[in-house]
Amino acid sequence: MDFLTSKRFITAILAILVVLNMTLLGILWWQNIHKPERKPVRITRQYSRHVYFKEPLSLSEEQSLRFREIRKEHFRKVMPDIQARSRLKKELIAESVKEKPDTARIAALAASIGSRQAVIEKELALHFHELAMVCTPAQRDSLRNILERISSRKVRFRTEKASPSPDEIREVNIIREER
């Protein structure tokens, strides 16, 4: 008698398969019934409670609290200008996609956006000055280095994004040759 064709072997294999199927179905059922509770997430984009400069500048607790206060005040002060600039950009986009855009309106919107941006940049410089006044002279040098690094990183990222890829340059040259 062959071992693989014996009734006991086949019965044992079937019993094992039934137990495995029941176990897997039980696990799937349990996962669907017992879903983990979702905790609410609070997203704050304006400022966080954590002071980014605390570790790099070795700020004391008092300095960290002052940095946080200065930061809150800065965001409170520039938020209307940021919102106005955003609204003006939406108007500029709406005007620019029209079939016949009003170039005078586009120029006025662009000038208004520029003046809002100038106000934001001025407030940012004053904000950096206030932060520097909280720091010791050694911390000011570190703060200057950090701010320069952040500023150059943003500029570098923008220029990298703005530069066309070799494929895009090739496509433009092909289009020019066809004309």
URQUI-V445024 format. One line per field, one symbol per residue. ss: DSSP state (A for helix, B for strand, O for the rest). burial: b if it has 24 or more other ideal C-beta (glycine too) atoms within 12 Angstrom, else e. Layout:
ss->???
burial->???
//
This chain:
ss->OOAAAOAAAAAAAAAAAAAAAAAAAAAAAAAAAOOOOOOOOOOOOOOOOOOOAAAAAOOOAAAAAAAAAAAAAAAAAAAAAAAAAAAAAAAAAAAAOOOOOOAAAAAAAAAAAAAAAAAAAAAAAAAAAAAAAAOOAAAAAAAAAAAAAAAAAAAAAAAAAAOOOAAAAAAAAAAAAAO
burial->eeeeeeeeeeeeeeeeeeeeeeeeeeeeeeeeeeeeeeeeeeeeeeeeeebebbeebebeeebbeebbebbeebbeebeebbeebeebeeebeeeeeeeeeeeeeeeebeeebeebeeebeebbeebbeebbebbeeebeeebeebbeeeeeeeeeeeeeeeeeeeeeeeeeeeeeeee
//
